[in-house]
Amino acid sequence: MAAMLRPDEALREIHRALELDPLSLSVNYGEAWVHIEAGRYDEALQQMNKTLEIDPNSAVAHGTLAVAYMNKGPSDEAIKEFHRAQQLRGEYSSYAVEVARVYAIAGRKTMAWKTLHPLLADCKWGLVAPYDFAVTYAALGNKDEAFHWLWRSVDDRSCTLTEINTDRALDALRSDPRFQDLLRRMDFPP
């Protein structure tokens, strides 16, 4: 529901899920994602800190906390949490790509490229995180590459592609006709 731009309805549903299973990691970080998609970053940070009390070694919880920090404003906390999530997850995960995105958003493009380049050299990374490469290229201002990776996400049926309707990382692409094509292809409202 949040992806369909109905965050209040999504929060009602996720709160019901939390009543049924308050210790569920997926439901707890799911609530944080609804807050992130609605632009309520402080609420997302609060929720993720509660989630980390349940499991301090959850890669997804650290990754979601990093996303909340990043969206609130690129910070060392976001980079630290993405590194922690990557360490907990292991070899190939989107968290390594997200570090480059934080640098790009912060205007540290040289660091973004230094972080991104080794990942691009290993073809296995592109199989893991096409959407994350798309938003990183969008942050770097490279629209053509961003759309290349978004279409790859469509072809791969990436679950993260459902975020295109609410992900502020793609705001610079929304006026491009290619973005409207993506929305139509996924049956999202324009």
C-alpha positions as CSV (number, residue, x, y, z in Angstrom):
1,M,0.0,0.0,0.0
2,A,2.9,2.4,0.7
3,A,4.2,1.8,-2.9
4,M,0.7,2.8,-4.1
5,L,1.1,6.1,-2.2
6,R,-1.2,5.1,0.6
7,P,1.2,5.2,3.7
8,D,-1.5,5.8,6.3
9,E,-3.3,2.6,5.2
10,A,0.0,0.7,5.1
11,L,0.8,1.9,8.7
12,R,-2.6,0.6,9.9
13,E,-1.9,-2.8,8.4
14,I,1.6,-3.0,9.7
15,H,0.5,-2.0,13.2
16,R,-2.0,-4.8,13.1
17,A,0.8,-7.2,12.1
18,L,2.9,-5.9,15.0
19,E,0.0,-6.6,17.4
20,L,0.0,-10.2,16.2
21,D,3.7,-10.7,16.2
22,P,5.6,-7.9,18.0
23,L,9.0,-9.7,17.8
24,S,8.9,-10.4,14.0
25,L,12.0,-8.8,12.5
26,S,10.3,-8.5,9.1
27,V,7.3,-6.8,10.4
28,N,9.4,-4.4,12.5
29,Y,11.6,-3.3,9.7
30,G,8.5,-3.3,7.4
31,E,7.1,-0.6,9.6
32,A,10.3,1.4,9.2
33,W,10.1,1.0,5.4
34,V,6.6,2.4,5.4
35,H,7.9,5.4,7.3
36,I,10.9,5.8,4.9
37,E,8.6,5.7,1.9
38,A,6.4,8.3,3.5
39,G,9.4,10.6,4.3
40,R,9.0,10.1,8.0
41,Y,12.7,9.4,8.7
42,D,12.7,10.1,12.5
43,E,10.0,7.5,13.0
44,A,11.9,5.0,10.8
45,L,15.0,5.6,12.9
46,Q,13.1,5.0,16.1
47,Q,11.5,1.8,14.8
48,M,14.9,0.5,13.6
49,N,16.4,1.1,17.0
50,K,13.6,-1.0,18.5
51,T,14.2,-3.7,15.9
52,L,17.9,-3.8,16.7
53,E,17.0,-4.5,20.3
54,I,15.3,-7.7,19.1
55,D,18.3,-8.7,17.0
56,P,21.4,-6.6,17.0
57,N,23.0,-8.8,14.4
58,S,20.4,-8.5,11.7
59,A,21.9,-7.3,8.4
60,V,18.6,-6.2,7.2
61,A,17.9,-4.2,10.3
62,H,21.3,-2.4,10.0
63,G,20.7,-1.9,6.3
64,T,17.3,-0.4,6.9
65,L,18.7,1.9,9.6
66,A,21.3,3.0,7.2
67,V,18.6,3.8,4.6
68,A,16.7,5.9,7.1
69,Y,19.9,7.8,8.0
70,M,20.8,8.3,4.3
71,N,17.4,9.6,3.5
72,K,17.4,12.0,6.4
73,G,20.7,13.3,5.1
74,P,23.8,11.5,4.0
75,S,26.0,10.9,7.1
76,D,28.8,8.9,8.5
77,E,26.1,7.0,10.5
78,A,24.6,5.8,7.2
79,I,28.0,4.7,5.9
80,K,28.8,2.9,9.2
81,E,25.4,1.1,9.2
82,F,25.8,0.0,5.5
83,H,29.3,-1.3,6.3
84,R,27.9,-3.2,9.3
85,A,25.1,-4.7,7.2
86,Q,27.5,-5.7,4.5
87,Q,29.8,-7.3,7.1
88,L,26.8,-9.3,8.6
89,R,25.4,-10.3,5.2
90,G,28.7,-11.4,3.6
91,E,30.0,-11.4,0.0
92,Y,27.5,-10.0,-2.5
93,S,24.8,-7.7,-1.2
94,S,23.3,-4.3,-2.0
95,Y,24.7,-2.8,1.1
96,A,28.2,-2.3,-0.5
97,V,26.5,-0.5,-3.5
98,E,24.6,1.7,-1.1
99,V,27.8,3.1,0.4
100,A,28.7,4.5,-3.0
101,R,25.2,6.1,-3.1
102,V,25.7,7.8,0.3
103,Y,28.9,9.3,-1.0
104,A,27.2,10.5,-4.2
105,I,24.4,12.1,-2.3
106,A,26.9,13.8,0.0
107,G,28.6,15.3,-3.1
108,R,31.7,13.1,-2.6
109,K,31.6,11.8,-6.1
110,T,35.3,10.7,-6.2
111,M,34.7,8.5,-3.1
112,A,31.4,7.2,-4.8
113,W,33.3,6.2,-7.9
114,K,36.1,4.6,-5.9
115,T,33.6,2.6,-4.0
116,L,31.5,1.7,-7.1
117,H,34.3,0.9,-9.6
118,P,35.5,-2.4,-8.0
119,L,31.9,-3.6,-7.7
120,L,31.2,-2.9,-11.4
121,A,34.4,-4.9,-12.3
122,D,32.8,-8.0,-10.8
123,C,29.8,-9.1,-12.8
124,K,28.3,-10.9,-9.8
125,W,27.4,-7.6,-8.2
126,G,25.1,-6.6,-11.0
127,L,23.1,-9.8,-10.5
128,V,22.5,-8.9,-6.8
129,A,21.5,-5.3,-6.9
130,P,20.4,-3.7,-10.2
131,Y,18.1,-1.4,-8.5
132,D,20.8,-0.2,-6.1
133,F,23.1,0.6,-9.0
134,A,20.2,2.5,-10.6
135,V,19.7,4.8,-7.6
136,T,23.4,5.2,-7.2
137,Y,23.8,6.3,-10.8
138,A,20.8,8.6,-10.3
139,A,22.6,10.2,-7.3
140,L,25.7,10.6,-9.5
141,G,23.6,12.4,-12.1
142,N,24.0,9.7,-14.8
143,K,20.4,9.2,-16.0
144,D,21.2,6.9,-18.9
145,E,23.0,4.4,-16.6
146,A,20.3,4.8,-14.0
147,F,17.6,3.8,-16.6
148,H,19.8,1.0,-17.8
149,W,19.9,-0.5,-14.3
150,L,16.2,0.2,-13.7
151,W,15.2,-1.7,-16.9
152,R,17.5,-4.5,-15.7
153,S,15.5,-4.5,-12.5
154,V,12.3,-4.9,-14.5
155,D,13.8,-7.7,-16.5
156,D,15.0,-9.5,-13.4
157,R,11.7,-8.9,-11.7
158,S,13.5,-7.3,-8.8
159,C,11.3,-7.0,-5.7
160,T,12.9,-3.6,-4.8
161,L,11.6,-2.1,-8.0
162,T,8.2,-1.7,-6.2
163,E,9.8,1.2,-4.5
164,I,10.1,3.3,-7.7
165,N,6.8,5.1,-7.0
166,T,7.9,6.4,-3.6
167,D,11.7,6.3,-3.7
168,R,12.9,9.9,-3.5
169,A,16.3,8.8,-4.9
170,L,14.6,8.7,-8.3
171,D,13.1,12.2,-8.2
172,A,15.6,13.5,-10.7
173,L,14.3,10.9,-13.2
174,R,10.6,11.4,-12.8
175,S,10.2,14.0,-15.5
176,D,11.9,11.8,-18.0
177,P,9.5,10.0,-20.4
178,R,11.4,6.7,-19.7
179,F,10.3,6.9,-16.1
180,Q,6.6,7.2,-17.1
181,D,7.2,4.1,-19.3
182,L,8.5,2.2,-16.2
183,L,5.4,3.2,-14.2
184,R,3.1,2.1,-17.0
185,R,4.9,-1.2,-17.3
186,M,4.5,-1.9,-13.6
187,D,0.8,-0.7,-13.5
188,F,1.6,2.2,-11.1
189,P,-0.5,5.3,-11.3
190,P,1.3,8.1,-13.2
